[in-house]
């Protein structure tokens, strides 16, 4: 032990600084993770990778040659990257026209679905009239009726309206959806009636109340219905197959016809599959926060 000379200044030990919390592993609550938390996170990450592997294989496979796709066992990463598959796929058939038809159908049908279903849900949620509950039950009952059962009557009505072989024939019959009405009605029931009554006392018209008060409060539920509608219209196959012709084919129908050829360039089919996934993925990323909030608020499982 070293002695301190008289008159000399005793060295002061530097104060102990707490460990930087950013360098520590913590759970979402800020506490150190327990063994159960680590195990649960490991299982969830593993399951996520299992779900993402097919999507990753499709994306990587779109850059392979047909010979490499036929290798056994298959390879995950392309030995030779072929970005020219994308330019070749765009010229293989009327891909751009089919893509444009799908985008038009999805955008217009989603917009009309939001308008029609929100109006119907508002009437069933906030207006008292005779037969309201019966009408709502009938609307719910139509959820259990598959399209295959009513395909012929719907086609006959569409033909009488002159909408066969047109994109409007794909859009209009599917605008009103019982699932959308149910979802929005359940959400609108949470809006206090006093808020609407006070707006009426202030002289607001019914349309103004609906547009300026009800719709802004229903934004999470509208986002959920929007993403559902995008998924329904973008992936719809049976009804567009029945009601469209060669010039009005949507992307799923055109892709199916292209894949049913005698000699199938599988690498181009993967390219088209990747391109068809992108719009839905973008829509989900844009509305993901509203989707979680809307599903939690409406109780939709």
PEPEDA-V445700 format. One record per residue. N is the residue number from 1. RES is the residue in one small letter. SS is DSSP state (~ for helix, > for strand, _ for the rest). OMEGA is omega as a letter, one per 20 degrees, with the letter a starting at -180 (none if undefined). NEAR is the number of other ideal C-beta (glycine too) atoms within 10 Angstrom. Layout:
# PEPEDA-V445700
[[N RES SS OMEGA NEAR] [N RES SS OMEGA NEAR]]
This chain:
# PEPEDA-V445700
[[1 x _ a 3] [2 x _ a 4] [3 x _ a 6] [4 x _ a 10] [5 x _ r 8] [6 x _ r 5] [7 x _ a 5] [8 x _ r 8] [9 x _ a 7] [10 x _ r 7] [11 x _ a 7] [12 x _ r 6] [13 x _ r 6] [14 x _ a 6] [15 x _ r 5] [16 x _ r 6] [17 x _ r 6] [18 x _ r 5] [19 x _ a 8] [20 x _ a 7] [21 x ~ a 8] [22 x ~ a 6] [23 x ~ a 6] [24 x _ r 10] [25 x _ r 8] [26 x _ r 12] [27 x _ a 12] [28 x _ r 7] [29 x _ r 7] [30 x _ r 8] [31 x _ r 9] [32 x _ a 9] [33 x _ r 16] [34 x _ r 10] [35 x ~ r 7] [36 x ~ r 8] [37 x ~ a 16] [38 x ~ r 12] [39 x ~ a 11] [40 x ~ r 12] [41 x ~ r 12] [42 x ~ r 10] [43 x ~ a 10] [44 x ~ r 10] [45 x ~ r 10] [46 x ~ r 9] [47 x ~ r 10] [48 x ~ r 10] [49 x ~ r 10] [50 x ~ r 9] [51 x ~ a 8] [52 x ~ a 11] [53 x ~ r 11] [54 x ~ r 9] [55 x ~ r 13] [56 x ~ r 12] [57 x ~ r 13] [58 x ~ a 15] [59 x ~ r 15] [60 x ~ r 16] [61 x ~ r 22] [62 x _ r 24] [63 x _ a 20] [64 x _ r 23] [65 x _ r 15] [66 x ~ r 13] [67 x ~ r 9] [68 x ~ r 16] [69 x ~ a 17] [70 x _ a 10] [71 x _ r 11] [72 x _ i 4] [73 x _ a 4] [74 x _ r 11] [75 x _ a 12] [76 x _ a 9] [77 x _ a 9] [78 x _ r 16] [79 x _ r 9] [80 x _ a 9] [81 x _ a 12] [82 x _ r 16] [83 x _ r 9] [84 x ~ r 9] [85 x ~ a 23] [86 x ~ r 15] [87 x ~ r 9] [88 x ~ a 13] [89 x ~ a 22] [90 x ~ r 16] [91 x _ a 10] [92 x _ r 15] [93 x _ a 17] [94 x _ a 16] [95 x ~ a 20] [96 x ~ r 10] [97 x ~ r 15] [98 x ~ r 23] [99 x ~ r 19] [100 x ~ r 14] [101 x ~ r 22] [102 x ~ r 26] [103 x ~ r 15] [104 x ~ a 16] [105 x ~ a 23] [106 x ~ a 24] [107 x ~ a 15] [108 x ~ a 17] [109 x ~ r 25] [110 x ~ r 23] [111 x ~ r 14] [112 x ~ r 16] [113 x ~ r 23] [114 x ~ a 20] [115 x ~ a 12] [116 x ~ a 15] [117 x ~ r 25] [118 x ~ r 23] [119 x ~ r 14] [120 x ~ a 20] [121 x ~ r 26] [122 x ~ r 22] [123 x ~ a 17] [124 x ~ a 20] [125 x ~ a 21] [126 x ~ r 17] [127 x _ r 9] [128 x _ r 5] [129 x _ a 8] [130 x _ r 7] [131 x _ a 8] [132 x ~ a 13] [133 x ~ r 9] [134 x ~ r 9] [135 x ~ r 14] [136 x ~ r 19] [137 x ~ r 9] [138 x ~ r 11] [139 x ~ r 19] [140 x ~ a 14] [141 x ~ a 10] [142 x ~ r 13] [143 x ~ a 12] [144 x ~ a 8] [145 x _ r 10] [146 x _ a 9] [147 x _ a 13] [148 x _ a 8] [149 x _ a 10] [150 x _ a 13] [151 x ~ a 14] [152 x ~ r 10] [153 x ~ r 9] [154 x ~ r 17] [155 x ~ r 16] [156 x ~ r 10] [157 x ~ r 13] [158 x ~ r 20] [159 x ~ r 13] [160 x ~ r 9] [161 x _ r 13] [162 x _ a 10] [163 x _ r 17] [164 x _ a 16] [165 x _ r 13] [166 x _ r 17] [167 x ~ r 21] [168 x ~ r 18] [169 x ~ r 22] [170 x ~ a 26] [171 x ~ a 21] [172 x ~ a 17] [173 x ~ a 19] [174 x ~ a 19] [175 x _ a 18] [176 x _ a 16] [177 x _ r 21] [178 x ~ r 18] [179 x ~ r 17] [180 x ~ r 25] [181 x ~ r 26] [182 x ~ a 19] [183 x ~ a 25] [184 x ~ r 28] [185 x ~ r 23] [186 x ~ r 16] [187 x ~ a 26] [188 x ~ r 22] [189 x _ r 13] [190 x _ r 12] [191 x _ a 16] [192 x _ r 9] [193 x ~ a 10] [194 x ~ r 8] [195 x ~ r 12] [196 x ~ r 19] [197 x ~ r 11] [198 x ~ r 13] [199 x ~ r 17] [200 x ~ r 11] [201 x ~ r 8] [202 x _ r 8] [203 x _ r 7] [204 x _ r 16] [205 x _ a 11] [206 x ~ r 13] [207 x ~ r 8] [208 x ~ r 11] [209 x ~ a 20] [210 x ~ a 18] [211 x ~ a 12] [212 x ~ a 12] [213 x ~ a 16] [214 x ~ a 21] [215 x ~ r 17] [216 x ~ r 9] [217 x ~ a 15] [218 x _ a 27] [219 x ~ r 13] [220 x ~ r 20] [221 x ~ r 27] [222 x ~ r 22] [223 x ~ r 21] [224 x ~ r 26] [225 x ~ r 27] [226 x ~ a 21] [227 x ~ r 20] [228 x ~ a 19] [229 x ~ r 25] [230 x ~ r 21] [231 x ~ a 15] [232 x ~ a 17] [233 x ~ a 23] [234 x ~ a 21] [235 x ~ a 14] [236 x _ a 20] [237 x _ a 13] [238 x ~ a 13] [239 x ~ r 20] [240 x ~ r 23] [241 x ~ a 14] [242 x ~ a 17] [243 x ~ a 22] [244 x _ r 21] [245 x _ a 9] [246 x _ a 10] [247 x _ a 12] [248 x _ r 21] [249 x _ r 21] [250 x _ a 27] [251 x ~ r 26] [252 x ~ a 18] [253 x ~ r 22] [254 x ~ r 22] [255 x ~ r 22] [256 x ~ r 13] [257 x ~ r 14] [258 x ~ a 19] [259 x ~ a 14] [260 x _ r 8] [261 x _ a 11] [262 x _ r 4] [263 x _ a 4] [264 x _ r 12] [265 x _ a 17] [266 x ~ r 14] [267 x ~ r 21] [268 x ~ r 22] [269 x ~ r 21] [270 x ~ r 21] [271 x ~ a 26] [272 x ~ r 24] [273 x ~ r 18] [274 x ~ a 19] [275 x ~ a 17] [276 x ~ r 18] [277 x ~ a 14] [278 x ~ a 9] [279 x ~ r 17] [280 x ~ r 15] [281 x ~ r 10] [282 x ~ r 11] [283 x ~ r 18] [284 x ~ r 13] [285 x ~ a 9] [286 x ~ a 13] [287 x ~ a 18] [288 x ~ a 12] [289 x ~ r 11] [290 x ~ r 17] [291 x ~ a 18] [292 x ~ a 13] [293 x ~ a 15] [294 x ~ r 25] [295 x ~ r 16] [296 x ~ a 11] [297 x ~ a 16] [298 x ~ a 22] [299 x _ r 9] [300 x _ a 15] [301 x _ none 4]]
